[in-house]
Amino acid sequence: MNAKRTNRGSIRIVTSVNGAALEREVKPRLRLTDFIRQELELTGTNIGCGHGVCGACTVLFDGQTVKSCLMFAVQADGHEITTIEGVTPVDGLNEIQRALKANFAFQCGYCSPGFVLAIQQLLDRYENPSEEEIRFALGGNVCRCSGYVNIVRAVQQLARERVRVGA
């Protein structure tokens, strides 16, 4: 960890966000969510409950899903953060987002960044996850306006397509 306290009460951190190395001074109690949204202006990471329950603030932290509302920005020192912006191509949607769209998996879309990152981690771990594995992996994310059936269907469809292409 390279974090160093400055004479202004801030802490200097070195981190990587969406593949870009950066160095910033942050207040010791600044939440990672607020750092991402306010300091870096990456607003795809949403703030829902603020208590780690809903998953709207999910990011990948060294490839693992975390609830960024439960972490401090100083904890990112020396680590790689990936937000929804980091997995979304500039010219459209990634394969997960396309599968969710094709299956009418979301209505308002507020929770979708967290779901996309949770699905990303799931598919990085399991080539063809079972319905039980999918539901377990998505258990930390809440969607208040859609049913989970179409979300699970989208993941299953994408996994089948990946297996077919890779076979």
C-alpha positions in Angstrom: 0.0 0.0 0.0 1.4 3.3 -1.1 -1.1 5.6 0.7 0.5 8.6 2.3 -1.1 11.2 4.5 -0.6 14.8 3.3 -0.3 17.8 5.5 -3.9 18.8 4.5 -5.4 15.8 6.2 -5.9 14.0 2.9 -4.4 10.7 1.9 -2.6 10.3 -1.4 -3.5 7.1 -3.2 -2.3 5.4 -6.4 -4.9 3.2 -8.1 -6.1 2.1 -11.5 -9.6 2.7 -12.6 -10.8 1.0 -15.9 -7.2 0.4 -16.8 -6.0 4.0 -16.3 -3.5 4.6 -13.6 -4.2 7.6 -11.4 -2.9 9.3 -8.3 -5.3 11.4 -6.1 -5.6 13.0 -2.7 -8.7 11.8 -0.9 -10.2 12.4 2.5 -9.8 9.4 4.7 -13.6 8.8 5.0 -14.6 9.4 1.4 -16.6 6.4 0.2 -15.4 4.6 -2.9 -18.8 5.3 -4.5 -18.4 9.0 -4.0 -14.8 8.9 -5.2 -15.9 7.2 -8.4 -19.0 9.4 -9.0 -17.7 12.8 -7.8 -14.0 12.8 -8.2 -13.8 10.7 -11.4 -17.2 11.6 -12.8 -18.0 8.0 -13.6 -21.7 8.1 -12.9 -22.6 4.6 -14.0 -21.9 3.4 -10.5 -25.2 4.2 -8.8 -26.0 4.9 -5.1 -29.0 3.0 -4.0 -29.4 2.0 -0.4 -26.0 3.2 0.8 -25.8 0.1 3.1 -24.5 -2.6 0.7 -27.9 -4.3 0.3 -29.1 -3.3 -3.2 -26.0 -3.8 -5.3 -26.5 -0.6 -7.4 -22.9 0.5 -6.4 -21.2 -2.8 -7.4 -17.8 -2.5 -9.0 -15.0 -5.0 -9.7 -12.1 -4.6 -7.2 -9.2 -6.7 -8.5 -11.8 -8.7 -10.5 -14.1 -9.3 -7.5 -17.5 -7.7 -7.0 -17.7 -5.3 -4.1 -20.3 -2.9 -2.9 -18.4 0.4 -3.3 -20.7 2.2 -0.8 -19.2 0.0 1.9 -15.6 0.8 1.1 -13.4 3.9 1.5 -11.5 5.3 -1.5 -8.2 4.9 0.5 -8.8 1.1 0.3 -8.4 1.4 -3.5 -4.7 2.3 -3.1 -2.7 -0.2 -5.0 -5.7 -1.9 -6.5 -7.6 -2.1 -9.8 -11.2 -0.9 -10.0 -13.5 -1.6 -12.9 -16.8 0.3 -13.2 -19.5 -0.2 -15.7 -17.8 2.3 -18.0 -14.8 0.0 -18.0 -16.7 -2.9 -19.5 -18.9 -0.9 -21.9 -17.6 -0.3 -25.4 -17.6 3.3 -26.5 -19.7 2.4 -29.6 -22.5 0.4 -27.9 -23.1 -2.5 -25.6 -21.0 -5.4 -24.4 -22.2 -9.0 -24.9 -23.8 -9.1 -21.4 -25.7 -5.9 -22.0 -26.9 -7.1 -25.4 -28.1 -10.4 -23.8 -30.0 -8.5 -21.1 -31.5 -6.2 -23.7 -32.5 -9.1 -26.0 -34.3 -10.8 -23.0 -36.1 -7.6 -21.8 -34.3 -8.1 -18.5 -34.6 -4.5 -17.2 -37.1 -1.7 -17.1 -35.6 1.5 -15.6 -32.0 0.4 -15.8 -30.9 1.8 -12.4 -29.6 -1.5 -11.1 -28.3 -2.8 -14.4 -24.6 -1.6 -13.9 -24.3 -3.7 -10.8 -26.0 -6.7 -12.4 -23.7 -6.5 -15.4 -20.6 -6.5 -13.3 -21.9 -9.4 -11.1 -22.6 -11.3 -14.3 -19.2 -10.5 -15.6 -17.6 -12.0 -12.5 -19.9 -15.0 -12.7 -19.0 -15.8 -16.4 -15.3 -15.2 -15.7 -15.6 -18.0 -13.1 -18.0 -20.4 -14.7 -18.2 -21.2 -18.4 -21.8 -22.5 -18.2 -23.2 -21.7 -14.8 -26.3 -23.5 -13.6 -29.5 -21.6 -12.7 -28.6 -22.1 -9.0 -25.1 -20.6 -9.6 -26.6 -17.7 -11.5 -29.2 -16.9 -8.8 -26.6 -17.2 -6.1 -24.1 -14.9 -8.0 -26.9 -12.3 -8.5 -28.2 -12.5 -4.9 -26.4 -9.4 -3.9 -28.2 -7.2 -6.5 -31.8 -6.0 -6.2 -34.0 -5.0 -9.1 -37.2 -3.3 -7.9 -39.1 -3.1 -11.2 -38.3 -6.3 -13.1 -38.6 -10.0 -12.3 -35.4 -12.0 -12.1 -36.6 -14.6 -14.6 -35.5 -12.6 -17.6 -32.2 -11.7 -16.1 -31.4 -15.4 -15.4 -32.6 -16.3 -18.9 -30.3 -13.7 -20.4 -27.3 -15.1 -18.5 -28.2 -18.7 -19.5 -28.6 -17.6 -23.2 -25.2 -15.8 -23.2 -23.5 -18.8 -21.5 -24.9 -21.2 -24.1 -23.8 -18.9 -26.9 -20.3 -18.6 -25.5 -20.0 -22.4 -25.1 -21.3 -22.9 -28.7 -18.7 -20.5 -30.1 -15.9 -21.9 -28.0 -16.7 -25.5 -28.9 
